[in-house]
Amino acid sequence: MDAVDTALVRIGGQRFETIAYEQFPIDNSLKLAVRNLNSASNIAEVTKYDYILGNLFADSVLKILHQTNTQPAEIAAIGSHGQTILHLPESNQPRTLQIGDPNIIAQKTGITTIADFRRRDMAAGGQGAPLAPAFHNYKFRRQGVDRLILNLGGIANFSLLPGDLNKDTCGFDTGPGNGLMDDWNRLHNGTDMDMDGNWAATGTVSQLLLQALLAEPFFKLPPPKSTGRDHFNIGWLNQVLASTADTVNIEPASVQATLLELTAQTITDAVLAHAPGTAEIYLCGGGAHNKRMVARLKGLLPHIAVTDTGQLGVDPDAVEAACFAWLASQTLAGSTGNDPAATGAANAVILGGIYPA
């Protein structure tokens, strides 16, 4: 919910080019309302914001087309992930929900729209996430070097791309990325993010709280695994704070410092456990700009070169939007889009529903 990430991408065979990328702002009242949607929300509220976000996403497409002097007829398709408001892959009835009505997007833009990417993977027994590893494999994999693409979004996830092209890729959610830090910062400072980790830098990591947070069973689960704000949220944090001796009165800045350390530590643990031969890590997502987070990862993984995907030709902010453009092209071509090694699906499947222009 930072902004609407919109990428204009040209795809053809092995050719992939990001022509333009923009972040279109979201009204603060809309951000708050959508953040508050969850499994307890009533259907009237969910469908209301499904409609609103559908229009917002359509408008962002029309804006980037106008900015680049591109006609809708020149666009093969829109890939719209939508805004996740529910993700419960481990439930007895596994389910996930992304809103932003693709019918509205297709109608308003006059462009065929592909959406609802996650549920077909879940129907095949997968977690429905992460879906980026297949794209990372297509765009970033190179023979002879083990590299890892680390997405620092609300949830952190990575794709391991072995230099041996005969080996399978690996990808999974490691746990919180920016989400908890953003929520805690918003609660105490009223801003969307802790810019560069500057507020966290004024606090001191509480080892007692960190160990209590690290005791969360999700971190010990083997991949494939995925998670979301249904699990890692302020309620979860407050529960740990309340149940851990001597942490209830910890300074808010020190909680923020501890949350940053939690993200860095759980990523590091996952890399060392599942990708120990990694030579290069390329960051993408909003957390790639958190200078304190990047410095901490470099400190915890001194033997690995850490930079961002800009070094590979893709703006780190644009990777996720570009990913869903590529997934849409896969769907249109009748090609699979998930990576069963990452999601746990029984087989590779064609993702998403097609909403014709």
N, C-alpha and C positions, 0 to 999 in steps of 0.2 A: 504493500500500500504506500510505498514511497512516492511513486508516480506511475503513469502508464508508460511502460517501456515499449517503444515502437521502432521496429527495424524494417528497412526496405532492402531486400536481399535478391540477388540474381543467382540462380542455381541451374547448373547444366552438367550432368555427368560428374566429373571430378572438379568442375569449376564452381567456386563458391566465392561470392563477393558481397560484402556489406556496403551497399551504395549510400545509405543514410541511416542515421539513428537519432532518435529524439526521446527525451523524457518529458511527457506532458503532465503538468501538475494536477493534483486531485484536491478538491475543496476540503478544508479541514473538517467540516461537519460531516461530510460524506466518509472521510477516512475513519472518523470516530464511530459512525454508525456501522460501517462494514466490519471494523475490528471487533465490534460487540456481538456480531452474529456468531452463533454456535449451535450445538446440537439441541439446545433448549429454545431456540428462536422459533416463533410460529411461522406457518407457511405464508401468511400474508406479508410478513416482514421480508422473508427470503425472496419471494417473487417480486416484491417492490424493488429490491436492490439488484435483482437479476435484470430487471427492466432498465434501471438507471445505469448500471455498469455496461449493459449492452450498447446503450446510446453513447456512453462515454468512450468506449473502445472504438465504436464506429467513427466518432468524431476525430479521434486521434489518427485513424487511418486516413481520413479525408484531409487532415491537416498536413501530414507528412507527404501525401501525394501533391498537394498544392505547393508545398515548399520546394519540392523537387521537380515541379512541372511535369508530373506523371499522370497519365489518364487511367481511370479505373480499368478500361479495356486492356491496358498493358499488363495488368496483374493477373497471374494465373489463379492465385488463391491467397486467402488470409489464414494463418494459423493462430488461433486464439486459445491460449491455455485457460484463461479465466481466473477469477479470484477464488482461491481455496477457502472455504468456510468450514469444512469438515473433512477429516482424513483419519479413518479408523481401520487400518489394514489388518490389525490383529484381533478385531472383534469376532464374535461368533457369527456375525453377519457382516463380513468385510465390506466397507463402503467408503466412498469419497465423493465430495461434491464441490464443483467449481461453478461460479455464477458469472453472468455477463452474457445474456441471451444471444446465441449465434444467429438466430432467425433475424433479429434486429440488425445485427452487423451486416449480414448478407443483403438484406432489403435496403438498408440505408446507403450502403456503399456501392451496390450493384456488383459485388465481387463474391464469388464462391468462397464459403467460409468453412474451415475444418475446426472442430472443437470437441470437447469431451474426450480428451486423449487418454485419461488414466483408467477409466472403468473397463475397457476391453482387456487391458493387462490384468486387472483384478479378476475379471471373469475367467482368465486363464490360470488363476491361482497365484498371481503375482501381487506385489505390494502396491502396484500402481505408481511407484516412484523408487528411485529417481529415474526419470526418462532421459536425462541429458547424456548418460554414458554412450548411447548409440551414436549421437551426434558428435560427441567428443572423439569417439573412435574414427568417425568419418573425416573430421576436420583436422584433428591435432595429432593423430598417431604417426610416429615415424620409426622406421626400422633402426635398430641398434641402440636405442636409448629408452630406458624405463622412465616415463614421465607421468605426472599426476596432475589432473585438472581439479582444482579445489574451488567449489562455489561457496562463497560466504554470503548467503542470503539470510532470510530469517532463520532457516535451518541450514546447517553446514552439511555438505555432501561432497564426495570426491569420486572421480573416475580414474582408475589405474589403467594406464595404456602401456602394456609391456613392449619392449623393443623387439622381442621375439614375436613376429607376426603370426606364428602358429599357436600362440598362447591366447587364452580368453581374456577379455577385459574384466574388470571388477569394479563395482561401484555401489555405494550405499550411503545413507544418512549417518553422520557421526554423532549428531545431537544438536544443541542450540548453536546458531550462528550469531546473527545480529539481533534476533527477535527479542530475547529476554533483556538484553542490554538496552534496546530501543524502548521497550515497555517500561523498564525501571527508570530510565532517564526521563521519559515522558511524564511519569508519575511525579517525579521530584523536581524537574526543571521546566516542564511544559514545552519542550522542543522535541522534534521528531527523532533526533539522534544525538549521540555524544560525539561531536565532530572530532575526528582524529584520535579519539580515545582520551581527549584532554581532561575530562572530568574523572575518568577512571584513574588517570595518572596522579590525581590529588589524593586518592585513597590508598589503603594498604590491604593487600590480599590477606584474608582471614583463612588460615590453614584449617581451622576447625570447621568453618562453613564450607570450604572447598571440599574437604573429605566427605562431609555430609551430602553435598550435591553429587559427588562422584559415586556415592553408594547407590544411586539410581540404577535399577536393574537393566534399563535399556542399554547402558554403556557396555554391559558384559554380554549382550546378545550377539550371537554370530551373524554375519550377513548371510543372505540378503535381509535388510531391514530398512524401514523408513518411519518417519515420525512427523510431528507438526505441532501447531499451537494448541491442539486439543490436549496434548500431553505437557509440553514445556511452555508454561505460561506463568503469569504473576501468582495465580492461585497455588501452583506447584511450588514456586519459590517461597511464598509466604508460609506454606505448610512446612517446608524444610526449616525455615527460620524459626518458626514457633516450636518445632520439636527438637531443636538443637540447643543444648545448654550454652548460655553466655553469648548467643548470637542475636537475640531479639533486639538488643540496643546498639548493635553495630552501626556505625555511621553510614548513611546512604552511599557516599562516595566509595567507601570500602566494600560495600556490597557490589557496586559496579565494577570495581577492580577485581573482585573475586569472580564475577560473572565472565569478565574478559578472560581471566585465567582458566575458567572452566571450559570455555570454547577452545582456547589454544591447547589446553591439556588433553581434551578428549580427541581433538584432531590428531595431535601428536601420538597419542596412544594407538589410534586406529592406523596411522601410517606405519608405525613401528611393528604393529602386530600383523598387518595384512599387506604392506607394501615396503618391506625393509630394504629392497634393492633400488628404491626410487632415487634417481639422480637429479630430477628437475620437478619443481612444483610451480604451476602457473595458476595464479589466483584470478577469479572473476566474481562478479556480484558486488553489491555495495560495500561489503567488508574489506574489499581489496583496497579501499581508500582509508581505512582505519590504520593510521601510521603506527599506533601503539600495538595493535593486533599483529600487524605484519612484522614488526620488530620482535614481538614475543615468539612468533612462529620461527623466525630465523634463529632466535636464541635457543629454542628447544630442539631445532633440527639443523644444527650447524653444518652437518655433512651434506646437506641438500641445497641446491641453488633455488632460491625462492624469488619469483618475479610475477608478472601478470601476463594475461593472454594478449595484451597489446604487442608483446614481443613475438607473438605468433600471427599477428596480422588481424586480430579481432579485438575491438574495444572491450575491456572487461565488463563494462556496464551493458554491452549489447549482446553478450553471449547467450543469455537465456531467451531473449526475443528471437535472435537468429536461430536458435535451436528449434523453436516451434514453427518457424518458417520452413526449416528443413524437414521437420516431422510432417508438416502439411504436404510438402512435395512428395514425401514417401507415400503418404496415404493416397494422393491423387494417382501416383504411379502403380498403385496396388502392391506396394512393397511394405515389409514389416518395419516397425519403428522402435520396438522395445528391445532391450537386451536382457534375456532371461537370466543371465548370470548376475545381473544387477538387481532385478526386481523379484526373482524367484518364480517367475511364471513357468508353466509347464512347457511352453513353446513360444517362439516369436510370432507375433500377430500384427495385423494391420490395425493401426490405432485411429480412434476418433470417428465422429460422424460427419458426413458431408452435407452442407446446406447450400444448395446451388444458387447461383446468382439469379 
